[in-house]
């Protein structure tokens, strides 16, 4: 069931619309399915990036630190969205934190070696 969710999700992502079937197969063979409990961090601000993520089930919050270093809510990530790609694309540390909201989240993590 979860594998089917990721296939549907991957095929519908605008950023992946122009990639070939072979690339989609490569993504699906290498995606790591992970689950996160409520309020658990998936990404932390300042970390070196290792994965890009696809949210299959649940909701997540994106948080950034303000000038006092306190985390502030920026936006929600909904089912079907990709996140964590910016740090990989620009080869920089994570600029925001992402944590599961108030439910169990199922995400697919694609290691950076398969992202490029």
C-alpha positions, 0 to 999 in steps of 0.5 A: 500500500505505501509503495503505491502511495509513493509511486502516485506521489512521485509521478504527480510531482511537477519537478519530476514530470519530465524525467524518464521512466528509468529515473522514476524506477531508480527513485522507487528502488532507493526510497526509504520509507520512514515514520515519525511520531507527533512533534518529532523532527524530520529535519533540523535547522543547521544540519547537513542535508542527506535526503530529500523527502516526500510526504505520503501521509500526515502533515508537517510544520516548517519552522525557522529561527528568529533573531532570538533563536526561537522557532517560528511557524512558517508554513505547513507541508501537506500530503503529496509535497516534497521537502528538503531539496533546497539544501541539497540543490544549493549544497548548504546546511538546512535553513529550516526545521520540519517536524510532524504536526500532531499525527503520525507521518509517513515520508519517503526519504531519497538519499542525496546520491539518488537525487541528482 
